[in-house]
């Protein structure tokens, strides 16, 4: 025994032949010395170990200290190693394509050996460990690793500390807890794994997993119970927990009957939260599946909240090909911009997720508040997502969501002081084509609506806007930008539309009838519809055919005019909805200046009368001040060419009053008698001809 202990060459020989039955070679290139305290043992320098069945290096150790059992040496000369310590270690840990670790053979009991291994404590310091897997692309490097396992003859205490490197990212690792070693089997009643640092694009990462487990080193089989996982990060702000009652991992496959998960993700301007259950999970080296994911997702962006109930199986072939189908979604959208009720949808479809390239894509069919809906879309990115959508909706009735006063009539919107802006978009960036079979607000309605939407936090644009509107067609664009003080630009063409129901539904103004064309080019700026009215600038051109001015029959009024001259001050003519002044053509153009529309070129032609007019429509104060000049159509009554009657339209835009412009008729007359005589002279004779 003493000869073996202190014969360095004999020790060298025994060590270098210790793993020959494992097809490994050991080379001791440093000195070997004996030690007697605190335990008998051997100190060895510069040891190199090969891989099994290969000359490739498995590990190098700057020095090793082996400690022997005193009593075994003294009583029967047995060399039983109970203590192992090593320093400055570099080793390779590899799992092959069958799932076997390259250290499995080292844990097997030697068939023939003069040295017995019955370790009670192990301590490895300053270790660098290179970890790889034949079935995975990652390469890990553990540096500054410290490994200690004390009290193996009973229940040992495991403590591992290391810095984990993957590329340029680094994590600090701690693994601690009680462990019982029985041959190749490791059992723990409460192990805790801690990771801190940066990984997978997460900064300020804290990962903690704890639970009971059994691990067979030779087969790499892991059985775990009552696992609890906690993951947090500061950038982006993430909180995630998972409870896993049981888990098994073997032969490159991890399986769990169910997992309960809960998590939150906070991004600038938005927040995601999920809680639910994942059933029958099976994950392999290059594929995975879950029989069912059932849970609730909440997405908050700006002042809005989208809640979704999710029910779907999951399958993936790789990290860039995750498939959820059939995916069932039931959603609710709440927003202060929808004060009367929330939007609800029920959808079924499929979604594909590419985590490698941060890409989502999906197709869904279903309903939005009972109306048929189809959505196809893609999302690029998670922290700053960009969406590309194609949406088709049978009908969208905004009256379901707008305040009751606004749902009564679209005109109320023009008086609303409710704040406008693009804050409702939150962080959204959306591009896509939208189709809506019918769109209505108040009494206003459009059909077969189509447009290309471009939405960003500071800009909203509807290009290529087309719709069937009041028996005609609409085409053009709409833009809204600058969320601090929104600017709205509208450029629209209207063709062959029925003007009377349009004006009635939008402005509650029913004094004009006709079919025709129009062009609107306006710009406004403000935080509410009320402010927009006051900053309205631009132009409006209108051309109508075969229409009528309702509320007054100018021909009848002019015929009866002499009988009404009881005093020099004439009474206004009361509008009568049953009366009309029909015309063959009407043309007019308006210029808007801060909410006031001015017109100088109104022309109306009918079979008996011609009208010309000018004046203003004040949208700020909701009043009209307009002058008309009525004259006989000389082609209809050649004998009356000099009749010209000035009219005045004043009052509220929705309920105007008509009157003769008395001042223009009797200008330069001073007394009441002169004025009445002049009036009779100008009107009586021509009107007789008109009444024939």
HUKAHU-V880602 format. One record per backbone hydrogen bond with DSSP energy under -0.5 kcal/mol. CO is the residue of the C=O (numbers start at 1). NH is the residue of the N-H. E is the energy in kcal/mol with one decimal. If there is no record, write none. Layout:
[[CO | NH | E] [CO | NH | E]]
This chain:
[[1 | 5 | -2.3] [2 | 6 | -1.9] [3 | 7 | -1.4] [6 | 8 | -1.1] [7 | 11 | -2.3] [8 | 12 | -2.6] [9 | 13 | -2.5] [10 | 14 | -2.6] [11 | 15 | -2.6] [12 | 16 | -2.6] [13 | 17 | -1.3] [15 | 18 | -1.4] [16 | 26 | -0.8] [17 | 20 | -1.1] [19 | 22 | -1.1] [19 | 24 | -2.2] [20 | 23 | -1.5] [23 | 53 | -2.6] [23 | 54 | -0.6] [25 | 50 | -2.3] [27 | 29 | -0.7] [27 | 48 | -2.5] [31 | 45 | -1.7] [33 | 43 | -3.5] [35 | 41 | -2.6] [40 | 68 | -3.8] [41 | 35 | -2.3] [42 | 44 | -0.5] [42 | 66 | -2.7] [43 | 33 | -2.7] [44 | 64 | -3.1] [45 | 30 | -1.5] [46 | 29 | -3.2] [46 | 30 | -0.6] [47 | 61 | -2.8] [48 | 27 | -2.9] [49 | 58 | -2.9] [49 | 59 | -2.0] [51 | 54 | -1.4] [56 | 51 | -3.0] [58 | 92 | -2.0] [59 | 49 | -2.9] [60 | 90 | -2.4] [61 | 47 | -2.5] [62 | 46 | -2.8] [63 | 87 | -1.8] [64 | 44 | -3.0] [65 | 85 | -2.2] [66 | 42 | -2.1] [67 | 82 | -2.4] [67 | 83 | -1.7] [68 | 70 | -0.5] [69 | 73 | -1.9] [70 | 74 | -2.7] [71 | 75 | -2.8] [72 | 76 | -1.5] [72 | 77 | -0.6] [72 | 78 | -1.8] [73 | 77 | -0.8] [78 | 80 | -1.0] [79 | 81 | -0.6] [79 | 116 | -2.8] [80 | 69 | -1.9] [80 | 82 | -0.6] [81 | 118 | -2.5] [82 | 120 | -3.3] [82 | 121 | -1.6] [83 | 67 | -2.7] [84 | 123 | -2.5] [85 | 65 | -3.5] [86 | 125 | -2.3] [87 | 62 | -1.3] [87 | 63 | -1.2] [88 | 62 | -1.5] [89 | 128 | -3.1] [90 | 60 | -2.4] [91 | 130 | -2.8] [92 | 94 | -0.6] [93 | 132 | -2.0] [94 | 102 | -2.0] [95 | 134 | -2.6] [96 | 99 | -2.0] [100 | 96 | -2.4] [101 | 104 | -1.4] [103 | 106 | -0.7] [103 | 107 | -0.7] [104 | 107 | -1.0] [105 | 108 | -1.0] [114 | 79 | -0.7] [114 | 116 | -0.5] [116 | 81 | -3.3] [116 | 118 | -0.6] [120 | 151 | -1.4] [120 | 152 | -2.7] [121 | 84 | -1.8] [122 | 149 | -2.6] [123 | 86 | -2.1] [124 | 147 | -3.0] [125 | 88 | -0.9] [125 | 89 | -0.5] [126 | 89 | -1.1] [127 | 129 | -0.5] [127 | 145 | -2.3] [128 | 91 | -2.4] [129 | 131 | -0.6] [129 | 142 | -3.4] [130 | 93 | -3.4] [131 | 140 | -2.3] [132 | 95 | -1.5] [133 | 136 | -1.5] [138 | 133 | -0.6] [140 | 131 | -2.7] [141 | 143 | -0.6] [141 | 165 | -2.8] [142 | 129 | -2.7] [143 | 163 | -2.6] [145 | 127 | -1.9] [146 | 161 | -2.4] [147 | 124 | -3.3] [148 | 159 | -2.4] [149 | 122 | -2.2] [150 | 157 | -2.4] [151 | 154 | -1.4] [154 | 156 | -0.7] [156 | 158 | -0.6] [156 | 179 | -2.6] [157 | 150 | -1.7] [158 | 177 | -1.7] [159 | 148 | -2.3] [160 | 175 | -2.2] [161 | 146 | -3.0] [162 | 164 | -0.5] [162 | 173 | -3.3] [163 | 143 | -2.8] [163 | 165 | -0.5] [164 | 171 | -2.6] [165 | 141 | -2.1] [166 | 169 | -1.9] [169 | 166 | -2.0] [170 | 198 | -1.8] [171 | 164 | -4.1] [172 | 196 | -2.0] [173 | 162 | -1.9] [174 | 194 | -3.2] [175 | 160 | -2.7] [176 | 192 | -2.7] [177 | 158 | -3.0] [178 | 190 | -0.5] [179 | 156 | -2.3] [180 | 182 | -0.6] [180 | 187 | -2.4] [182 | 185 | -2.0] [184 | 217 | -2.5] [185 | 182 | -2.9] [186 | 215 | -3.4] [187 | 180 | -3.1] [188 | 213 | -2.1] [191 | 211 | -1.7] [192 | 176 | -2.3] [193 | 209 | -2.2] [194 | 174 | -2.4] [195 | 207 | -3.0] [196 | 172 | -3.5] [197 | 205 | -2.9] [199 | 202 | -2.5] [202 | 199 | -1.6] [203 | 234 | -1.9] [203 | 235 | -1.8] [205 | 197 | -1.9] [206 | 232 | -2.8] [207 | 195 | -2.5] [208 | 230 | -3.0] [209 | 193 | -3.1] [210 | 228 | -2.6] [211 | 191 | -2.4] [212 | 225 | -2.7] [213 | 188 | -3.2] [214 | 223 | -2.7] [215 | 186 | -3.1] [215 | 217 | -0.7] [216 | 220 | -1.9] [216 | 221 | -0.7] [219 | 251 | -0.6] [221 | 216 | -2.6] [222 | 249 | -2.9] [223 | 214 | -2.7] [224 | 247 | -2.4] [225 | 212 | -1.9] [227 | 244 | -2.7] [228 | 210 | -2.2] [229 | 242 | -2.1] [230 | 208 | -2.9] [231 | 240 | -2.7] [232 | 206 | -3.2] [233 | 238 | -2.1] [235 | 203 | -2.5] [236 | 235 | -0.6] [236 | 238 | -0.7] [237 | 266 | -3.2] [238 | 233 | -1.9] [239 | 264 | -3.1] [240 | 231 | -3.3] [241 | 262 | -2.4] [242 | 229 | -3.0] [243 | 245 | -0.5] [243 | 260 | -2.5] [244 | 227 | -2.5] [245 | 226 | -2.5] [247 | 224 | -3.1] [248 | 255 | -3.6] [249 | 222 | -3.1] [250 | 253 | -1.2] [252 | 285 | -0.6] [253 | 250 | -2.9] [254 | 283 | -3.4] [255 | 248 | -2.9] [256 | 281 | -2.9] [257 | 280 | -3.9] [259 | 261 | -0.6] [259 | 278 | -2.9] [260 | 243 | -2.6] [261 | 276 | -2.4] [262 | 241 | -3.3] [263 | 274 | -2.7] [264 | 239 | -2.4] [265 | 267 | -0.5] [265 | 272 | -3.3] [266 | 237 | -1.2] [267 | 270 | -2.2] [269 | 302 | -1.4] [270 | 267 | -2.7] [271 | 300 | -3.0] [272 | 265 | -2.8] [273 | 298 | -3.0] [274 | 263 | -2.9] [275 | 296 | -2.7] [276 | 261 | -2.3] [277 | 294 | -2.6] [278 | 259 | -2.5] [279 | 291 | -1.2] [279 | 292 | -1.2] [280 | 291 | -1.0] [281 | 256 | -2.3] [282 | 289 | -2.5] [283 | 254 | -3.7] [287 | 284 | -4.1] [288 | 316 | -2.8] [289 | 282 | -2.7] [290 | 314 | -2.5] [292 | 279 | -3.0] [292 | 294 | -0.5] [293 | 312 | -2.0] [294 | 277 | -3.0] [295 | 310 | -2.9] [296 | 275 | -1.8] [297 | 308 | -3.1] [298 | 273 | -2.2] [299 | 306 | -3.0] [300 | 271 | -2.5] [301 | 304 | -2.0] [304 | 301 | -1.7] [305 | 307 | -0.5] [305 | 334 | -3.0] [306 | 299 | -3.0] [307 | 332 | -2.4] [308 | 297 | -3.2] [308 | 310 | -0.5] [309 | 330 | -1.6] [310 | 295 | -2.0] [311 | 328 | -2.5] [312 | 293 | -3.2] [314 | 290 | -2.4] [315 | 323 | -3.9] [316 | 288 | -2.4] [318 | 321 | -2.1] [319 | 355 | -1.9] [321 | 317 | -1.8] [321 | 318 | -0.7] [322 | 353 | -2.8] [323 | 315 | -2.4] [323 | 325 | -0.5] [324 | 351 | -2.2] [326 | 328 | -0.6] [327 | 329 | -0.5] [327 | 349 | -2.0] [328 | 311 | -1.6] [329 | 347 | -3.1] [330 | 309 | -2.6] [331 | 345 | -1.9] [332 | 307 | -2.8] [332 | 334 | -0.5] [333 | 343 | -2.1] [334 | 305 | -2.6] [335 | 338 | -1.9] [343 | 333 | -2.9] [344 | 369 | -2.8] [345 | 331 | -2.2] [346 | 367 | -2.1] [347 | 329 | -2.6] [348 | 365 | -2.4] [349 | 326 | -0.6] [349 | 327 | -3.5] [350 | 363 | -1.9] [351 | 324 | -3.0] [352 | 361 | -2.1] [353 | 322 | -2.5] [353 | 355 | -0.6] [354 | 358 | -0.6] [354 | 359 | -2.4] [358 | 381 | -3.9] [359 | 354 | -3.4] [360 | 379 | -2.9] [361 | 352 | -3.3] [362 | 377 | -2.4] [363 | 350 | -2.0] [364 | 375 | -2.6] [365 | 348 | -2.4] [366 | 373 | -3.1] [367 | 346 | -2.0] [367 | 369 | -0.5] [368 | 371 | -1.9] [371 | 368 | -2.8] [372 | 394 | -2.7] [373 | 366 | -2.4] [374 | 392 | -2.5] [375 | 364 | -3.1] [376 | 390 | -2.8] [377 | 362 | -2.4] [378 | 388 | -2.5] [379 | 360 | -2.7] [379 | 381 | -0.6] [380 | 386 | -1.8] [382 | 385 | -0.5] [386 | 380 | -3.1] [387 | 431 | -2.2] [388 | 378 | -2.1] [389 | 433 | -1.3] [390 | 376 | -2.5] [391 | 435 | -2.2] [392 | 374 | -2.2] [393 | 437 | -2.8] [394 | 438 | -0.6] [396 | 398 | -0.8] [396 | 440 | -2.1] [397 | 400 | -1.6] [398 | 401 | -1.6] [398 | 402 | -2.5] [401 | 340 | -2.3] [403 | 406 | -0.6] [403 | 407 | -2.2] [404 | 408 | -1.3] [405 | 409 | -0.8] [409 | 412 | -1.5] [410 | 413 | -1.6] [410 | 414 | -0.5] [411 | 414 | -1.5] [411 | 415 | -0.6] [412 | 415 | -0.9] [412 | 416 | -0.6] [413 | 416 | -1.0] [416 | 530 | -2.1] [422 | 425 | -1.8] [423 | 426 | -1.4] [425 | 428 | -2.3] [429 | 387 | -3.9] [430 | 455 | -3.4] [431 | 389 | -2.8] [432 | 453 | -3.4] [433 | 391 | -2.4] [434 | 451 | -1.9] [435 | 393 | -2.9] [436 | 449 | -2.7] [437 | 448 | -2.7] [438 | 396 | -3.2] [439 | 446 | -2.6] [440 | 398 | -2.6] [441 | 444 | -1.7] [444 | 441 | -2.3] [446 | 439 | -2.6] [447 | 468 | -3.4] [449 | 436 | -2.6] [450 | 466 | -2.7] [451 | 434 | -2.8] [451 | 453 | -0.6] [452 | 463 | -2.5] [453 | 432 | -2.0] [454 | 461 | -2.3] [455 | 430 | -2.7] [456 | 459 | -1.4] [458 | 482 | -1.8] [459 | 456 | -3.5] [460 | 480 | -3.1] [461 | 454 | -2.4] [461 | 463 | -0.6] [462 | 478 | -2.0] [463 | 452 | -3.0] [465 | 476 | -1.7] [466 | 450 | -2.6] [467 | 469 | -0.6] [467 | 474 | -2.9] [468 | 447 | -2.7] [469 | 472 | -1.7] [470 | 498 | -3.1] [472 | 469 | -2.0] [473 | 495 | -2.4] [474 | 467 | -1.8] [475 | 493 | -3.3] [476 | 465 | -2.3] [477 | 491 | -2.1] [478 | 462 | -3.4] [479 | 489 | -2.5] [480 | 460 | -3.5] [481 | 487 | -2.7] [486 | 526 | -2.1] [487 | 481 | -2.1] [488 | 524 | -2.2] [489 | 479 | -2.5] [490 | 522 | -2.2] [491 | 477 | -2.7] [492 | 520 | -2.8] [493 | 475 | -2.0] [494 | 518 | -2.9] [495 | 473 | -2.3] [497 | 499 | -0.8] [497 | 516 | -1.8] [498 | 502 | -1.0] [499 | 503 | -2.7] [500 | 504 | -2.3] [501 | 505 | -2.5] [502 | 506 | -2.4] [503 | 507 | -2.1] [503 | 508 | -0.6] [503 | 509 | -1.7] [504 | 508 | -0.8] [505 | 410 | -0.8] [505 | 443 | -0.5] [508 | 510 | -0.5] [511 | 550 | -1.4] [513 | 548 | -1.0] [514 | 499 | -2.9] [515 | 545 | -3.1] [516 | 497 | -2.1] [517 | 543 | -2.5] [518 | 494 | -3.0] [519 | 541 | -2.2] [520 | 492 | -2.6] [521 | 539 | -2.8] [522 | 490 | -2.5] [523 | 537 | -2.8] [524 | 488 | -3.3] [527 | 420 | -4.3] [528 | 532 | -2.3] [529 | 533 | -2.4] [530 | 534 | -1.2] [531 | 535 | -0.7] [532 | 535 | -1.0] [533 | 536 | -1.0] [536 | 595 | -2.4] [537 | 523 | -3.3] [538 | 592 | -2.7] [539 | 521 | -2.5] [540 | 590 | -3.3] [541 | 519 | -2.0] [542 | 588 | -2.3] [543 | 517 | -2.2] [544 | 586 | -2.3] [545 | 515 | -1.7] [547 | 583 | -2.7] [548 | 513 | -2.7] [548 | 550 | -0.6] [549 | 552 | -0.5] [549 | 581 | -2.5] [551 | 576 | -2.3] [552 | 554 | -0.7] [553 | 557 | -2.7] [554 | 558 | -2.3] [555 | 559 | -1.9] [556 | 560 | -1.9] [558 | 561 | -0.6] [560 | 563 | -0.5] [560 | 564 | -0.7] [561 | 564 | -1.5] [562 | 565 | -1.4] [564 | 566 | -1.9] [568 | 570 | -0.7] [572 | 574 | -0.5] [573 | 658 | -1.3] [576 | 551 | -0.7] [576 | 579 | -2.3] [579 | 551 | -2.5] [580 | 582 | -0.6] [581 | 549 | -2.3] [583 | 547 | -1.1] [584 | 546 | -2.0] [585 | 605 | -2.6] [586 | 544 | -3.2] [587 | 603 | -2.5] [588 | 542 | -3.0] [590 | 540 | -2.1] [591 | 598 | -2.7] [592 | 538 | -1.5] [593 | 596 | -1.0] [595 | 597 | -0.5] [595 | 619 | -2.1] [595 | 620 | -0.5] [596 | 593 | -2.3] [596 | 598 | -0.6] [597 | 617 | -2.7] [598 | 591 | -2.2] [599 | 615 | -2.5] [602 | 613 | -1.5] [603 | 587 | -2.3] [604 | 611 | -3.0] [605 | 584 | -3.2] [605 | 585 | -1.6] [608 | 633 | -3.6] [609 | 606 | -2.6] [610 | 631 | -2.6] [611 | 604 | -3.0] [612 | 629 | -2.9] [613 | 602 | -1.5] [614 | 627 | -3.0] [615 | 599 | -2.7] [616 | 618 | -0.5] [616 | 625 | -2.4] [617 | 597 | -2.8] [617 | 619 | -1.0] [618 | 622 | -1.0] [618 | 623 | -1.7] [622 | 653 | -1.4] [623 | 618 | -3.0] [624 | 651 | -0.8] [625 | 616 | -2.5] [626 | 649 | -3.2] [627 | 614 | -2.0] [628 | 630 | -0.5] [628 | 647 | -3.3] [629 | 612 | -1.5] [630 | 645 | -3.3] [631 | 610 | -2.9] [632 | 634 | -0.8] [633 | 636 | -1.9] [633 | 637 | -1.9] [637 | 640 | -1.3] [639 | 641 | -0.7] [643 | 632 | -1.0] [644 | 646 | -0.5] [645 | 630 | -3.3] [646 | 661 | -2.5] [647 | 628 | -2.5] [648 | 650 | -0.5] [648 | 659 | -1.8] [649 | 626 | -2.9] [650 | 657 | -2.9] [651 | 624 | -2.7] [653 | 656 | -0.5] [655 | 652 | -0.5] [657 | 650 | -2.0] [658 | 573 | -3.4] [659 | 648 | -3.6] [660 | 662 | -1.7] [661 | 664 | -0.8] [661 | 665 | -1.3] [662 | 666 | -1.9] [666 | 669 | -1.9] [671 | 675 | -2.2] [672 | 676 | -2.5] [673 | 677 | -2.4] [674 | 678 | -2.4] [675 | 679 | -2.2] [676 | 680 | -2.5] [677 | 681 | -2.4] [678 | 682 | -2.1] [679 | 683 | -1.8] [680 | 684 | -2.5] [683 | 687 | -2.3] [684 | 688 | -1.5] [685 | 689 | -1.3] [686 | 690 | -1.8] [687 | 691 | -2.0] [688 | 692 | -0.6] [689 | 692 | -0.9]]
